[in-house]
Amino acid sequence: MAAVAPTISAPDRIIEPLTAGSLAPGSAAATGRAVCSSLQNGGTPNDSVQATVNGNNSVAPAQAAAGVNAAITVYCPQFQQ
């Protein structure tokens, strides 16, 4: 029997390529949602960038900022500045 690829929602299809190579496959969407959760709880985009850089040595600050901006655009546009 052939393997069936998991269904990926439209927002997840948008954010996965933006973070390719910087996060483990499948974790970009979860990370994006975590960014929004942090913002809803009073965090700032810069807090999320710093947490991403601190939690993953292979991610440069510019990459983290791009990922955070993508997450905000896709998952929580109400936090766009």
C-alpha positions in Angstrom: 0.0 0.0 0.0 1.3 3.5 -0.9 2.1 6.0 1.8 -0.3 8.9 2.1 1.2 12.3 2.5 -0.2 14.2 5.5 -2.6 17.0 4.7 -1.1 20.4 5.2 -3.3 23.5 5.7 -3.0 26.5 3.5 -1.2 28.6 6.1 1.2 25.8 6.9 2.0 25.4 3.2 2.9 29.2 3.1 5.2 29.2 6.2 7.1 25.9 5.7 9.1 27.1 2.7 9.9 30.4 4.4 11.7 28.6 7.2 13.1 25.7 5.3 16.5 24.7 6.5 16.2 26.6 9.7 13.7 24.5 11.5 13.0 20.8 11.6 10.5 19.7 9.0 6.9 20.2 10.3 7.9 22.4 13.2 7.6 25.7 11.4 3.9 25.8 11.7 4.0 25.0 15.4 6.7 27.6 15.9 4.6 30.1 14.0 1.6 29.4 16.3 3.9 29.7 19.3 5.0 33.2 18.1 1.3 34.3 18.0 0.7 32.8 21.4 3.6 34.7 22.8 2.4 38.0 21.3 -1.1 37.4 22.7 0.5 37.0 26.1 2.3 40.4 25.9 5.6 39.3 24.2 7.1 41.3 21.4 8.3 40.2 18.0 11.9 40.8 19.2 11.3 38.5 22.1 10.3 35.7 19.7 13.4 36.4 17.5 15.7 36.2 20.5 14.0 33.0 21.7 14.4 31.5 18.2 18.1 32.4 18.0 18.8 31.3 21.6 17.0 28.0 21.0 18.7 27.1 17.7 22.3 27.9 17.1 22.0 27.4 13.3 19.5 30.3 13.0 20.9 33.8 12.3 19.0 36.7 13.7 17.9 37.8 10.2 16.5 34.3 9.6 14.7 34.3 12.9 13.2 37.8 12.1 12.0 36.6 8.7 10.4 33.6 10.3 8.7 35.7 13.0 7.4 38.1 10.4 6.1 35.2 8.3 4.4 33.8 11.3 2.7 37.1 12.1 1.6 37.5 8.5 0.2 34.1 8.2 -1.2 33.2 11.7 -1.8 36.5 13.5 -1.9 39.5 11.2 -3.5 41.6 14.0 0.1 42.0 15.4 1.6 43.4 12.2 3.2 46.8 12.8 
